[in-house]
Amino acid sequence: MFGLMVTSLEQGLVFGIMALGVYITFKVLDFPDLTVDGSFPLGAAVASIMIFNGGNPFLALCLATAAGIAAGCITGFLNTRGKITGLLSGILTMTALYSINLRIMGRANVTLLNSRTIFTYIEEWGVPHRWVFLALFIITAFLIKVLLDCFLKTQIGFALRATGDNPEMARANGINTDTMKILGLSLSNGLIALSGALVAQYQGFADIGMGIGTIVAGLASVIIGEMMLGERTICMATFATLMGSFIYRLSIGIALRLGFAATDLKLLTTVLVIIALSTPKIRNLLRSTSSTVSN
């Protein structure tokens, strides 16, 4: 059980970075961005092919993040300049990224088992192999969380939040909502691509299909975290997202331990999201019913 908890925490943190990216678009910006399923493997593809060819893994993370930012810019440009709906903009970018990812990797998957990754370097710095993944993911995830919290409290961050809350009022106050959308989408997909690059090094490979269902997993993390802890403040909302990612990964791990097949994971994810979305409404219905009976 201890091993399951550690593994779930590792995966919850590294995928939690992706969930923070989803939080930016779906909660802060109120934008239904489906670019996620393409930008996640984009980050993995850029990082893995660079590491496979002997490149520096830390530089690979930076380039993967830059590629994700570029993908987000494209989605934002299609929506703001091309006047294409947000949902369709994300779908178009995601579809194009499938071919781009294949072009980058040159094949369907790239293995990193014999390559030097960031974990190899960290082990050489004296960190025990058993804790190297957990140590790096804790530092990285919470550093990104703190930076994101600070950013969302800046003047630009307030403008981004205002764009998501009420675009008309934001424009009336002189905020360029188109620029804010592009900024939010770029930041979101940059974090998602960074998560993909870390996951590729964590798993030891990058695969063209590793992004399928990423958006659902990200939404599940955000919704579960919100249901468990709420989102009274920005700091609490981002922490809840990381916590939701851990709970989601732990739930998947427990399901596999109970005998569910790996092919059932997408179905389990859907069920978890439905339960998370329905719980507040069911809770309110029970409260109203109980108050009616008591009266």
VEXZA-720303 format. One record per residue (C-alpha): residue number from 1; residue in three letters; z, y, x. Coordinates in Angstrom, 3 decimals. Example, Ala and Ser with C-alpha at 12.3 -4.5 7.8 and 13.67 -1.06 7.14 Angstrom:
% residues 2
num; residuo; up; north; east
1; ALA; 7.800; -4.500; 12.300
2; SER; 7.140; -1.060; 13.670
***
This chain:
% residues 295
num; residuo; up; north; east
1; MET; 0.000; 0.000; 0.000
2; PHE; 0.775; 2.323; 2.910
3; GLY; -2.728; 1.735; 4.293
4; LEU; -4.243; 2.584; 0.910
5; MET; -2.248; 5.819; 0.736
6; VAL; -3.329; 6.885; 4.244
7; THR; -6.987; 6.042; 3.591
8; SER; -6.909; 7.841; 0.233
9; LEU; -5.329; 10.889; 1.882
10; GLU; -8.001; 10.912; 4.606
11; GLN; -10.818; 10.641; 2.089
12; GLY; -9.129; 13.035; -0.313
13; LEU; -8.933; 15.728; 2.368
14; VAL; -12.441; 15.347; 3.785
15; PHE; -14.015; 15.171; 0.326
16; GLY; -11.576; 17.884; -0.738
17; ILE; -13.570; 20.334; 1.391
18; MET; -16.558; 19.468; -0.787
19; ALA; -14.385; 19.901; -3.893
20; LEU; -13.418; 23.406; -2.710
21; GLY; -17.122; 24.213; -2.584
22; VAL; -17.541; 22.918; -6.134
23; TYR; -14.515; 24.990; -7.175
24; ILE; -16.249; 28.171; -5.961
25; THR; -19.337; 27.667; -8.112
26; PHE; -17.879; 26.075; -11.225
27; LYS; -14.551; 27.914; -11.477
28; VAL; -14.914; 31.185; -9.562
29; LEU; -18.599; 31.934; -10.091
30; ASP; -19.031; 30.002; -13.372
31; PHE; -22.382; 28.688; -12.132
32; PRO; -23.539; 25.108; -12.946
33; ASP; -24.792; 24.308; -9.442
34; LEU; -26.360; 20.870; -8.979
35; THR; -27.476; 21.639; -5.429
36; VAL; -24.358; 19.717; -4.373
37; ASP; -26.044; 16.313; -4.551
38; GLY; -28.623; 17.574; -2.035
39; SER; -26.557; 19.817; 0.245
40; PHE; -23.897; 17.147; 0.884
41; PRO; -26.374; 14.669; 2.456
42; LEU; -28.149; 17.656; 4.070
43; GLY; -25.035; 18.367; 6.120
44; ALA; -24.734; 14.672; 6.966
45; ALA; -28.410; 14.467; 7.955
46; VAL; -28.347; 17.525; 10.230
47; ALA; -25.120; 16.479; 11.966
48; SER; -25.999; 12.800; 12.329
49; ILE; -29.487; 13.274; 13.773
50; MET; -28.188; 15.820; 16.277
51; ILE; -25.318; 13.554; 17.365
52; PHE; -27.630; 10.527; 17.447
53; ASN; -29.849; 12.399; 19.900
54; GLY; -26.918; 13.268; 22.161
55; GLY; -26.010; 16.698; 20.779
56; ASN; -22.528; 18.193; 20.713
57; PRO; -20.723; 17.056; 17.524
58; PHE; -18.875; 20.368; 17.129
59; LEU; -22.158; 22.280; 17.298
60; ALA; -23.570; 19.748; 14.833
61; LEU; -20.885; 20.772; 12.323
62; CYS; -21.861; 24.426; 12.718
63; LEU; -25.570; 23.687; 12.226
64; ALA; -24.821; 21.483; 9.209
65; THR; -22.808; 24.306; 7.645
66; ALA; -25.652; 26.760; 8.327
67; ALA; -28.115; 24.366; 6.660
68; GLY; -25.878; 24.183; 3.588
69; ILE; -25.661; 27.977; 3.468
70; ALA; -29.463; 28.137; 3.552
71; ALA; -29.689; 25.638; 0.674
72; GLY; -27.277; 27.726; -1.374
73; CYS; -29.312; 30.854; -0.634
74; ILE; -32.441; 29.149; -1.958
75; THR; -30.707; 28.207; -5.217
76; GLY; -29.361; 31.733; -5.560
77; PHE; -32.759; 33.246; -4.810
78; LEU; -34.457; 31.064; -7.434
79; ASN; -31.884; 32.137; -10.006
80; THR; -31.618; 35.847; -9.227
81; ARG; -35.131; 36.690; -8.036
82; GLY; -37.152; 33.929; -9.649
83; LYS; -35.266; 34.310; -12.945
84; ILE; -34.902; 30.547; -13.228
85; THR; -31.806; 29.305; -15.050
86; GLY; -28.865; 28.298; -12.888
87; LEU; -28.976; 24.646; -13.897
88; LEU; -32.706; 24.311; -13.204
89; SER; -32.437; 26.246; -9.923
90; GLY; -29.905; 23.736; -8.628
91; ILE; -31.987; 20.778; -9.806
92; LEU; -35.113; 22.123; -8.083
93; THR; -33.286; 22.693; -4.788
94; MET; -31.559; 19.316; -4.984
95; THR; -34.897; 17.556; -5.584
96; ALA; -36.564; 19.350; -2.683
97; LEU; -33.630; 18.532; -0.386
98; TYR; -34.182; 14.803; -0.886
99; SER; -37.517; 15.029; 0.917
100; ILE; -36.129; 17.510; 3.458
101; ASN; -33.233; 15.177; 4.299
102; LEU; -35.636; 12.292; 4.809
103; ARG; -37.760; 14.506; 7.046
104; ILE; -34.712; 15.526; 9.094
105; MET; -33.433; 11.978; 9.620
106; GLY; -36.854; 10.396; 9.919
107; ARG; -35.554; 7.310; 8.097
108; ALA; -33.306; 6.358; 5.201
109; ASN; -30.135; 6.175; 7.308
110; VAL; -28.843; 7.012; 10.772
111; THR; -25.984; 5.147; 12.458
112; LEU; -23.426; 6.866; 14.689
113; LEU; -21.434; 3.807; 15.744
114; ASN; -22.427; 4.131; 19.409
115; SER; -22.445; 7.925; 19.510
116; ARG; -19.765; 10.410; 20.549
117; THR; -18.364; 12.150; 17.494
118; ILE; -15.646; 14.777; 17.117
119; PHE; -13.139; 11.945; 16.695
120; THR; -14.101; 10.559; 20.102
121; TYR; -13.283; 13.892; 21.720
122; ILE; -9.989; 14.230; 19.833
123; GLU; -8.902; 10.751; 20.894
124; GLU; -9.589; 11.747; 24.502
125; TRP; -7.207; 14.687; 24.004
126; GLY; -4.382; 12.171; 23.488
127; VAL; -4.242; 11.749; 19.701
128; PRO; -3.640; 8.072; 18.740
129; HIS; -6.641; 6.403; 17.126
130; ARG; -4.588; 5.484; 14.054
131; TRP; -3.899; 9.143; 13.219
132; VAL; -6.969; 10.926; 14.570
133; PHE; -8.788; 11.081; 11.207
134; LEU; -5.755; 12.176; 9.230
135; ALA; -4.712; 14.821; 11.769
136; LEU; -8.157; 16.418; 11.912
137; PHE; -8.685; 16.377; 8.141
138; ILE; -5.267; 17.897; 7.420
139; ILE; -5.887; 20.749; 9.852
140; THR; -9.476; 21.340; 8.741
141; ALA; -8.892; 21.125; 4.975
142; PHE; -5.854; 23.400; 4.933
143; LEU; -7.415; 25.876; 7.361
144; ILE; -10.420; 26.173; 5.033
145; LYS; -8.084; 26.456; 2.024
146; VAL; -6.139; 29.323; 3.629
147; LEU; -9.324; 31.125; 4.709
148; LEU; -10.788; 30.721; 1.213
149; ASP; -7.571; 32.034; -0.363
150; CYS; -7.668; 35.082; 1.911
151; PHE; -11.366; 35.683; 1.228
152; LEU; -10.965; 35.555; -2.551
153; LYS; -8.245; 38.225; -2.289
154; THR; -10.497; 40.651; -0.413
155; GLN; -12.640; 43.300; -2.083
156; ILE; -15.715; 41.076; -1.839
157; GLY; -13.689; 38.155; -3.177
158; PHE; -12.589; 40.194; -6.182
159; ALA; -16.223; 41.175; -6.781
160; LEU; -17.199; 37.495; -6.654
161; ARG; -14.476; 36.579; -9.149
162; ALA; -15.442; 39.480; -11.406
163; THR; -19.055; 38.273; -11.393
164; GLY; -17.917; 34.889; -12.639
165; ASP; -15.456; 36.276; -15.203
166; ASN; -17.604; 38.987; -16.763
167; PRO; -21.022; 39.783; -15.210
168; GLU; -21.693; 42.714; -17.567
169; MET; -18.428; 44.441; -16.732
170; ALA; -18.962; 43.706; -13.025
171; ARG; -22.364; 45.408; -13.131
172; ALA; -20.862; 48.343; -15.018
173; ASN; -18.409; 48.760; -12.135
174; GLY; -21.210; 48.910; -9.579
175; ILE; -21.084; 45.289; -8.380
176; ASN; -24.412; 43.742; -7.441
177; THR; -23.991; 40.463; -9.321
178; ASP; -27.184; 38.969; -7.879
179; THR; -25.856; 39.414; -4.352
180; MET; -22.509; 37.944; -5.392
181; LYS; -24.218; 34.890; -6.868
182; ILE; -26.179; 34.273; -3.675
183; LEU; -23.018; 34.782; -1.606
184; GLY; -20.989; 32.400; -3.756
185; LEU; -23.663; 29.711; -3.755
186; SER; -24.135; 30.038; 0.008
187; LEU; -20.404; 29.768; 0.699
188; SER; -20.059; 26.822; -1.679
189; ASN; -22.936; 24.800; -0.255
190; GLY; -21.912; 25.643; 3.296
191; LEU; -18.529; 23.997; 2.668
192; ILE; -20.197; 21.066; 0.929
193; ALA; -22.585; 20.505; 3.856
194; LEU; -19.650; 20.741; 6.285
195; SER; -17.881; 18.050; 4.286
196; GLY; -21.024; 15.900; 4.419
197; ALA; -21.200; 16.295; 8.212
198; LEU; -17.545; 15.279; 8.577
199; VAL; -17.973; 12.312; 6.220
200; ALA; -20.996; 11.080; 8.216
201; GLN; -18.937; 11.082; 11.425
202; TYR; -15.953; 9.559; 9.603
203; GLN; -18.010; 6.701; 8.137
204; GLY; -20.182; 6.266; 11.223
205; PHE; -23.507; 6.765; 9.449
206; ALA; -25.546; 9.069; 7.241
207; ASP; -27.562; 7.740; 4.332
208; ILE; -30.147; 9.414; 2.127
209; GLY; -28.322; 8.242; -0.997
210; MET; -24.816; 9.325; -0.016
211; GLY; -25.059; 12.490; -2.132
212; ILE; -25.644; 10.703; -5.443
213; GLY; -22.759; 11.484; -7.780
214; THR; -21.170; 14.008; -5.414
215; ILE; -21.117; 16.714; -8.061
216; VAL; -19.259; 14.430; -10.486
217; ALA; -16.695; 13.525; -7.811
218; GLY; -16.221; 17.210; -7.004
219; LEU; -15.785; 18.127; -10.659
220; ALA; -13.352; 15.247; -11.122
221; SER; -11.239; 16.571; -8.243
222; VAL; -11.215; 20.121; -9.617
223; ILE; -10.433; 19.044; -13.184
224; ILE; -7.754; 16.485; -12.239
225; GLY; -6.066; 19.011; -9.966
226; GLU; -6.136; 21.670; -12.672
227; MET; -4.695; 19.222; -15.180
228; MET; -1.880; 18.203; -12.806
229; LEU; -0.882; 21.574; -11.316
230; GLY; -2.756; 24.250; -13.248
231; GLU; -4.452; 27.277; -11.685
232; ARG; -1.996; 30.125; -12.146
233; THR; -2.958; 31.689; -8.804
234; ILE; -5.797; 31.309; -6.326
235; CYS; -3.507; 29.579; -3.817
236; MET; -2.328; 27.120; -6.455
237; ALA; -5.869; 26.486; -7.730
238; THR; -7.243; 25.614; -4.270
239; PHE; -4.215; 23.431; -3.523
240; ALA; -4.677; 21.715; -6.895
241; THR; -8.296; 21.004; -5.962
242; LEU; -7.232; 19.247; -2.751
243; MET; -4.522; 17.376; -4.636
244; GLY; -7.033; 16.361; -7.299
245; SER; -9.355; 15.026; -4.611
246; PHE; -6.540; 12.870; -3.231
247; ILE; -5.590; 11.568; -6.691
248; TYR; -9.232; 10.802; -7.438
249; ARG; -9.708; 8.837; -4.198
250; LEU; -6.399; 7.030; -4.727
251; SER; -7.482; 6.051; -8.241
252; ILE; -10.744; 4.657; -6.899
253; GLY; -8.869; 2.730; -4.196
254; ILE; -6.460; 1.241; -6.727
255; ALA; -9.378; 0.259; -8.985
256; LEU; -11.018; -1.599; -6.104
257; ARG; -7.711; -3.324; -5.313
258; LEU; -7.508; -4.448; -8.933
259; GLY; -10.825; -6.244; -8.604
260; PHE; -13.411; -3.749; -9.833
261; ALA; -16.773; -4.023; -8.100
262; ALA; -18.098; -1.181; -5.959
263; THR; -20.990; -0.890; -8.425
264; ASP; -18.455; 0.122; -11.101
265; LEU; -17.325; 3.254; -9.230
266; LYS; -19.727; 5.630; -10.975
267; LEU; -18.539; 4.364; -14.355
268; LEU; -14.904; 4.747; -13.268
269; THR; -15.602; 8.291; -12.085
270; THR; -17.129; 9.177; -15.447
271; VAL; -14.139; 7.729; -17.291
272; LEU; -11.730; 9.692; -15.077
273; VAL; -13.582; 12.951; -15.749
274; ILE; -13.623; 12.277; -19.517
275; ILE; -9.879; 11.540; -19.496
276; ALA; -9.149; 14.658; -17.425
277; LEU; -11.242; 16.844; -19.725
278; SER; -9.825; 15.348; -22.920
279; THR; -6.138; 15.306; -21.953
280; PRO; -5.415; 19.051; -22.549
281; LYS; -7.129; 18.945; -25.955
282; ILE; -5.276; 15.767; -26.953
283; ARG; -2.006; 17.318; -25.751
284; ASN; -2.591; 20.461; -27.840
285; LEU; -3.547; 18.354; -30.863
286; LEU; -0.326; 16.329; -30.565
287; ARG; 1.730; 19.519; -30.247
288; SER; 0.130; 21.073; -33.329
289; THR; 0.587; 17.824; -35.266
290; SER; 4.255; 17.552; -34.293
291; SER; 4.925; 21.186; -35.189
292; THR; 3.230; 20.691; -38.570
293; VAL; 5.335; 17.601; -39.293
294; SER; 8.556; 19.341; -38.269
295; ASN; 7.774; 22.257; -40.603
***
